[in-house]
Amino acid sequence: MNDCPNGSAENEFYIAIFSLSPQTQVELFSGILIIYLMALLGNLKISFLVFMVPKLHTPMYFFLCNLSILDVISTTTTIPKLLAITLTKDHRISYRFCMTQLFFYMLCTDGEFFILTSMAYDRYVAVCKPLQYYMIMRKNVYIIMASSAWIVGTLNSLLNTLLTCVLQFCYSHDINNFFCDLNSVVVLSSSDITSRKVFMVIEVFIIALLQFLPMIISYVYIFSAIKKICSSSGRMKAFSSCTSHLITVILFYGPLMFLYLKPESENSKEQDMLLSMLYLVVDPMLNPLVYSLRNKEVMGAISSVARRRKAKL
């Protein structure tokens, strides 16, 4: 952030969140705090249950545990700063903290893409090849799949963060979002970002192709297999095993796709922030509820842990 004319570079950005009255700001702070705490506690609960209950030591719950950890990291990296801004009205964010937010946000988003695709493949094997399930989804296989999500997410996030760090920010420092996401930061640069934008488009296309397409193909095979099941109870059981994952995919991909595919408009700043809030705050809060309320094994694990604690007392 040097080499700017007239020493105009600054070592901080400004988060331009919603313009609200003091009373509405208090309500916003309270609402976001409640949602954040629900997301944090819910995902920590899922991780704790998967770790503690042997019945949940399966590929599906291993991936769910990774998804919960990613949600905890992404929300904890972004939401506390938003709460501080809402409470103190100090919109400044340091350059280093902004790059830290950018790194962890991209790591978690990329990681979630890979984990959701891995979960789709797990459901495909469970429904379409049930007799071969434990032979295909061996422990070393699903550990490698989850590790790949973290490694690829880390490397891609590190690459994008380093490429962003070399950009110059001489004039505008107002980020039109409630956190430092890649698009909001790059457009502020006074450097030539043409090649950077081309790289971003290619990268998004590759990630979408490598992750979303296999997920769609998996569910085409799953629904085709379900239709061939003779009994209605068998079809319902097979479909219900995929329902929680489908809801999670819709909650995550829906706002993201609408955010990045919708046409640009001058008055879309607050709409973009609301969409970002959906997949970054609301989605992590709902995921544990979806898997807890719709899943007998998770509910059984909660009861088991509760009984153990009661017995100790």
PEHU-V275345 format. One record per residue. RES is the residue in one letter. OMEGA is omega in whole degrees, -180 to 180 (999 if undefined). Layout:
BEGIN
RES;OMEGA  RES;OMEGA
END
This chain:
BEGIN
M;176  N;176  D;177  C;-179  P;176  N;178  G;-174  S;179  A;177  E;-179  N;178  E;175  F;179  Y;-180  I;-178  A;179  I;-174  F;174  S;-173  L;175  S;-180  P;-179  Q;180  T;178  Q;177  V;179  E;178  L;179  F;-179  S;-179  G;-179  I;179  L;180  I;-180  I;-180  Y;180  L;177  M;179  A;-178  L;-177  L;-180  G;-179  N;175  L;178  K;179  I;180  S;179  F;-179  L;-180  V;-180  F;-170  M;-172  V;-178  P;-179  K;-178  L;179  H;-180  T;-179  P;-177  M;-178  Y;173  F;177  F;179  L;177  C;177  N;178  L;179  S;179  I;177  L;179  D;178  V;-179  I;-176  S;-179  T;-178  T;178  T;-171  T;-169  I;179  P;177  K;177  L;178  L;179  A;179  I;-179  T;-177  L;-173  T;-176  K;174  D;-172  H;-177  R;173  I;-176  S;180  Y;-179  R;-180  F;178  C;179  M;176  T;176  Q;-179  L;-178  F;-176  F;177  Y;-180  M;177  L;-177  C;179  T;178  D;179  G;-180  E;175  F;-176  F;-179  I;178  L;176  T;177  S;178  M;178  A;178  Y;178  D;178  R;177  Y;180  V;-178  A;-177  V;-173  C;-179  K;-173  P;-178  L;-180  Q;-171  Y;-175  Y;175  M;180  I;-177  M;176  R;-175  K;-179  N;179  V;-176  Y;174  I;178  I;179  M;-180  A;179  S;179  S;178  A;-180  W;-178  I;-180  V;179  G;179  T;-178  L;180  N;179  S;179  L;179  L;-179  N;179  T;179  L;178  L;178  T;-179  C;-178  V;178  L;176  Q;178  F;-172  C;-170  Y;-179  S;177  H;-177  D;-180  I;-178  N;175  N;-179  F;175  F;-177  C;174  D;-171  L;-177  N;-176  S;-178  V;-176  V;-177  V;179  L;-173  S;175  S;177  S;174  D;-175  I;-179  T;-180  S;179  R;179  K;178  V;179  F;-180  M;180  V;179  I;-179  E;179  V;-180  F;-179  I;-180  I;179  A;-179  L;-177  L;-175  Q;-174  F;-178  L;176  P;179  M;179  I;-180  I;179  S;-177  Y;172  V;178  Y;-180  I;-179  F;177  S;179  A;-180  I;-180  K;-178  K;179  I;-173  C;-175  S;179  S;179  S;177  G;177  R;-179  M;180  K;180  A;-179  F;-178  S;179  S;-180  C;-171  T;-178  S;179  H;179  L;179  I;179  T;179  V;-180  I;-180  L;-178  F;-175  Y;-176  G;179  P;-179  L;-179  M;179  F;-179  L;-173  Y;-179  L;-179  K;180  P;179  E;175  S;-176  E;-175  N;-174  S;-175  K;-178  E;176  Q;179  D;180  M;178  L;177  L;177  S;179  M;-179  L;-175  Y;-178  L;-177  V;-175  V;-180  D;177  P;178  M;-175  L;-177  N;179  P;179  L;-180  V;-177  Y;180  S;-173  L;-176  R;-173  N;-178  K;-179  E;179  V;178  M;177  G;178  A;177  I;179  S;-180  S;179  V;180  A;179  R;179  R;179  R;-180  K;-179  A;179  K;179  L;999
END
